[in-house]
Amino acid sequence: MSPLGDALLAALSRVPAGAPVPVAVSGGLDSWVLALLLRRLGREVAGYTLVSRVEGYCEWQQTLTLATQFDIPVHPIEVASFDAALPRFLTVTRTPIYNLHPVSKLLLAEALAARGIAHIVTGDAADQVFRCESDCDLLPLTQACFRHCQVELITPFLAPEVRALCTVPDPDKRALRDLAAALGIPPIPKRPTYYPGSHILTHTTQMLEALQCVASPG
């Protein structure tokens, strides 16, 4: 195992007891590295993923292909509309957004809470850690959504032993890709996670202003 693999195993060894371990999976490699490392630790894994059916955005088919390859059960969470959840998202985060993708974090957290799931392992923050970023817009929004729903977000990539290895920016996440290859994960190119739509920043800013006026009429 590589130094990164050892560091992630150490972080994952602290995941609360219980079976199966819930893992938020997608069509990307970050979450699948964590899922396979959990199995290395002898833990049973169950994946959860949001299914929007939005062309160019939804990763359900890629996720299902990987789940089948690794024989890990994945529970699809079907969602009808991001727009309907947007007022709830803005009420929770109080932050205008330029891309509706962050709304998926609230939808996932709500669905997990409704299923009685108290915590979930996610690949969130991997990009930021490997880029050595100290500022990120998506991660705080994600954390706010899960806190609101009282679902603990377990982020192994933020573990001190992992961050200690990421001292030089590596936007391509070379060490993680090498680890993924060693685990048998096929090469997966990085692609922007962008929910299609235009003028979203203007729209969400106006909605947030309206919500704040309602909340604080004075």
N, C-alpha and C positions, 0 to 999 in steps of 0.2 A: 504493500500500500504506500502511496506517496505521502509526503508531509501534509498536503491538503486533505487527503483521504483520512489520515490519522486525526487531524484536527476536527474534521466534520464528524468522525466517529465519536470522538470525545464529547462534542457538543450534543450529538444525538443520544448518547448514553444517559443524558439527563432528562430525556423526554419522560413525562409521567407514566407510571405503570398502567397497564390495561391493554386489552386486545380487542379489535385491531387498532393500530395507530392511524388516526385520520391524517391524510396528507393531501394538500391542495395541489392538484396536478394540472398540467396544460400540455400544449404541444411542444414546449421548450424543454431544454435539458436540465435546468436547475433543479426542478422538483423531482425529476426522475432519478437524478444522482442521489438525492436524499432518500427517496423511497427504496432504492436498491441497497444503500448503505444500512438503512434500518433492517432490511432482511439479513444483511451480513451480521447484524447484532442479534439475530434470532427473533426479531419482532415481526408479527403479522401486520400487514399494511392494507389499508383501504383508501382508495383515492376518491376525491370529490372534485368535480369540475363543473363550471357553469357552461350551459349550452344555450347560445342565443340564436343560432341559425342565420346570423347576419353574414352575408357573403363578404369574403375578404377579411373578416374579423374573427369569426368563430373557429376554434381550433379542435372541435370535437372529433373530426375524423383522424387527425394526427394523434390526438390523445388516445383514441380507441385503438389505433394501430400499435402504439407503444404498450398500452395495457395488455393487449393480446400477446405481444411478443414476450412480455415479462410475467405473464400470468398473474397480474395484480388486478383485483376487482376494482372497477371505477363506477361510482354512483353519479350519473348525470343529473344536474340540477337545471331543469328547463326554465327559461325566463322569457316572458312575452315581450317586455318593453323596458328599455332603459329610461325612456322619457318619463314613464309613470313613477319611477323611483327617484327621479332627479330632485323633486322638492324635499324628499326625506334626506337625501344625501347632502343637500345644501344646508338643511337645518342642523344636521349633525356636524358638518365640517366648517360651515361659515366661510367657504372658500370658493370663488368662481374658478371654473376649469375651462380649458380650451379643447378638451378631448373627453368624451363620455366614458372612456375606459375605466377611470377610477370608480364610477358608479358600480361596476362589477364587484368591487370589493364589499360594498354594502350589501348587494344582493346575495353574495356568497355567505357573508356573516349572518344575515337574517335567516337564510335557509338552514345553516348549520345550527343556529340557536333554536329554530323551530323543531329540529330533529333531536334536540337535547345533547348536542355535541359541545363539550366544554372547552376543548382546545383543538388546534390543528397545526401541523407542521407545514411551513411554506418556504418556497425559494425566494421570497421577497428579500430585497436588499442585496442580492448577489451582484447585480450590475453596479450598484453604487459602491460596494466594497472593493470590487476589482478595479473600478475606476478611481479609487481613493477619494471619493467625493465626501465632503462633510455637509453638503447641503443637497436636499432632494425634495421635490414637490410631491411625488407619489407616495413615498413611504409614510410620512406623517398622516396623510389622508387615509391610507390603509389602516394604520394603527387606530386612528380615531373611529373608523367604522366598526372595527372589531371590539374596541372598548365599549362602544355604545351598545353593542349586542351582547356584551358580556361573554365573548368567546376569546379565550387566550390565544394570541398569535405567537407561535413558536418559530423563531427565525434563526436557524443555526448559522447562517452566513454572518450574522452580527456577533457571534460568539467571540470572546477575546482571542482565543487560540487561532481562529480563522483570520481575524482582522490583523493579527500580528504577522501573518504570512504575506499580506497584501500591502506592501509599503511602496511599491512602484506601480504607477497606473498601467493596467493591462485591459484595455477596453474589449479585446477579443476573448478575454477569460481563458487564456491558453492553458493554464494549469488545470482549470475546471474541465476544459475540453479533453485534455489528456486523461484525466480521471474518468470522465464519461466513457471514453473509448475503452479504457481498461475494464469498465463494468459492462461493456457490450452494448452501450447506447450508440445508435447510428449517428453520423454527423448531422447536426441540425443547424442550419444557418440562422443567425440572429435576424429578426425582422421587427420593425416598429409595431407596437400594439396600439393601433389607432382605430377607434370606433368612427365610422364614416359620418360626416356631417359638416356643415359650414356655419360660420358665425356663432359657434358654440360659446366662445368666451363672452361675446356681447349678450347672448341669450342668458347665460348663467349669471352674469353680473347683474342684469336687470331683475332676474328672478330673486337673487339674493337680496337686492335692495328692497324689493317688495316684501319679502319674508321678514326682513329686519324692521320694516315699517310696521308690519302687523304685530311683531313681537314687542316693539318699543314705540308706541304711537307718540310718546312725548319727545 
